[in-house]
Amino acid sequence: MSKKKSFVLRIDPETFESIEKWAADEFRSVNGQLEWMIHKSLKDAKRLKKRKTGE
């Protein structure tokens, strides 16, 4: 299992509610939705490191 780093995120209530609804629509937790959004943004911007084969 991969290690995950935790941190505090301050976000305005209106934005949080929008993310919360989006997450519910896709059967994800808010945390899972934020991880998905960040990963997608990094991938789209070609900012992700390529994984080595076998990982």
N, C-alpha and C positions, 0 to 999 in steps of 0.2 A: 504494500500500500504506500502511496506517495505521502510525503510529509506536507503539511499545510501550515502556513504562517497566519496567525490571527492578528488583527489590528482594529482600531476604532475608526469608524467612518461616520462623519457628521453629514447629514443630508436633510434638506428641508422636507417638512411633512408632505407637501403636495407631490414632490418627486417620489418620495417613498411610497405613497399611495398608488401612484401610477405603476411603479415597479412591482408592488405587491399584487395588483390586479393582473398585470402581465404574467407574473409568476403563477398565479392561480389558474389562469387560462391555459397554461402549458404544464400544469400539474408539477410545478417545481416549488421549492422553498424560495424565499427572497434571497437567501445566501446563494443557493444554486443558480438562480436567475442572474444575479450579479456576476458570479463566476463565469457563466455562459456568455454574458454580454462583454465582459472584459476579454475573454479568450477570443471571441469573434472579432472584436475590434483590433486586437493584436494581430490576428491572422490576416485580416483584411489589409492592415497597414504593413504586412510582411515584417513584423517585429518579433515573431516567434523564432526561437532557435530550433534547428532541425534536430529531431531525436535520433540517437544512435540506434542501429538495428539491434533488436533483442531486448529493448527496454520497454 
